[in-house]
Amino acid sequence: MSEPPKGAETTKEMLGRKLPWVLGSGIRIPRLRLPNIDNRSFALPTPPRTIAMILIYIALFFVMMGGVYLITPRMGQDPMPALGADSSGNPLWLYPSVSEAFIIESMVGGTIFFMGAIGFIFLFESTKHSLNPGYGRKILVLGLVLCIVAFAAMAYVIDYKGNPGKWAAMLTG
């Protein structure tokens, strides 16, 4: 009886030329170049990290914007309008209800959330510049400003949607 294969022996090494090619001469044997994994490290062709990060940020913006909600068909309802108008025909960019939204409102909300996320990324990046404190402080201040502006803008939008009459009275005087 033959002993079982050891290590890197393959079927071809065990059987040699004994295996016939059953698909005839019209179809050739595929030749594959597989990655070399000798030293437990191998290199696969990958796109640059910047392209991958850009695609991740685009997907993140789409999710923050509520893209799934916007493209999902709403059963038995009219399509969602991009912009709206009140009874006198004046354009609205914020839907008066908290549970509904215009498309432009979702895009603005996603942009504000994305601005806040970039602010947090800047806050994190500022911790990496301990050898250049001036540059680190600039990034820290920029991150704080972006986070605070994003928070204030979203607080305004949510407060306006929850109580539009209060803001209309303030804006008209």
N, C-alpha and C positions, 0 to 999 in steps of 0.2 A: 504494500500500500504506500502511496506517496504521502509525504508530509504536507501539512497545510502551508499556504504561502506566507512568507515572512516579509515584514517591512514594506518596501516599495514595489514588490513583485506585482505585476499586472497580469491580466488574463493572457495577453499576447506574449509576455515573457514566459508564462507557464506552459502555454500550448504551442508557441512559436508559429510555424507556418501551417499547423494542423487545422486552424479555423479557416473555412472557405469564405469568400466574399459572395454572399447570396444574391446581391442585387445586380449582378451582371457587370459588363464592362461599360455600359452607358452611364452608370452613376458611379462617381468616384468616391473614394473613402475621404471623409472630411478631415482636414488638417487643422487643428486648433492650436493657437498659441495661448496657453494659460499663464497666469502670473506666476512668477518664481517665488516659492514660499520656503526656500531653504533655511533662511535665518529667522523665521517667524515674522518677518516684515516683508511686505511686498508693496509695489506701487501700482495702483490702478489709475487709468486716466481719469482725472476729475476736473470739473470746471474750476475756474478761479474762485476764491472765497468771496470776492466782491460780487460776482454774479449771483452766487448762491444767497448771499445776504440781501441783495436787492430783490430777488424773488421771494424770500421770506418776508421782507417788509411789505411788498405788494400784497401778499396773501394776508398779512396781519392787518393792513389797511382795509382790505375787502371785508374781513371779518368784523373789524371795529365799526365799519360803516353800516353793518347789517346787511351785507350783500345777499346772504342766503334768504333773509326775509324779503328783500326787494325782488329777487328773481323767482321765488316760489309762487306758483299760481295760487291766488286767493279764491277758494271754492265759492262759487255763486255770488261773487262780488265784482264790482267794476274794477278795472285796473287802477293802480295807485297813480294819482296825478303827480307830475313833477313839481308844479307850483299850484297854488290855490288862490282863491279870491273870496272876499267877504260879500255880503249881500249888496253892497253898493258898487262892487266891481274893483275895489282896491286890492292889489296883489298882497298875498300873504306868503311868508316863507316858513312860518311855524304853524303847524296844525294846532287848532285850539284844544285838542284833547291830548292827554298824556299817553294814552294807549295807541294812538295812531301817529303817523308821520308822513310828510311829503318826501319825495326822493331827494330834493335839494337839502332838506333838513337832515336827512340821514348822512348825506355826504359832508355837510358842515360838522355834524356831530362826530363823524369818523375822523375828520381832519383835526378837530380839537383834541380828541382822545389820542391821536397819533402824535400831536404836538406835545402832549403831556408825557407820552412814552419816550419821545426823543429827549425830553428834559430829564427823565430818570436815567436814560442811557448816559447823558452828559454828566449827571451827578456821579454815576459809577466810574466813568472815564476820568473824572477829576481826581480820584483817589490813586490813580496810577502815575501821577506826575509829582512825586515827592521831591525829585531832584530839580525840578523846575517849578518852584512854588507860584511864580507869577502867572504862568500859563495854566497851572492847576486851578488857581483862584478864578481866572477868567472863565474857564469851563464850568466851575462850580456856580458862579453867579449866573451864567447863561442858562444852566440847567434849572436853577431855582426860579429864575424869571419865567422860563417856559412852563414849568410845573404850576406856578401860581397863576399865570395868565390862563392856562388851560382849565384849572379848577374854577377860577372866577367866571370864565365864559360858560362852562357847563352849568355852574350854579345859576347863572342868569337865565340860560335857556330853560332849565328845569323849572325855575321859579316862574318864568313867563308862561310856560305851558300850563302850570298848575293854577295860575291866577292871572290871566291875560288882562282882565279889567283893571287891575291895579296899575299895570305898566302902561296901559292905554291912557289912563287918567294922568299919570305922571308925565308922559311924553307930550300930551296935548295941552297940558297946563292947567 
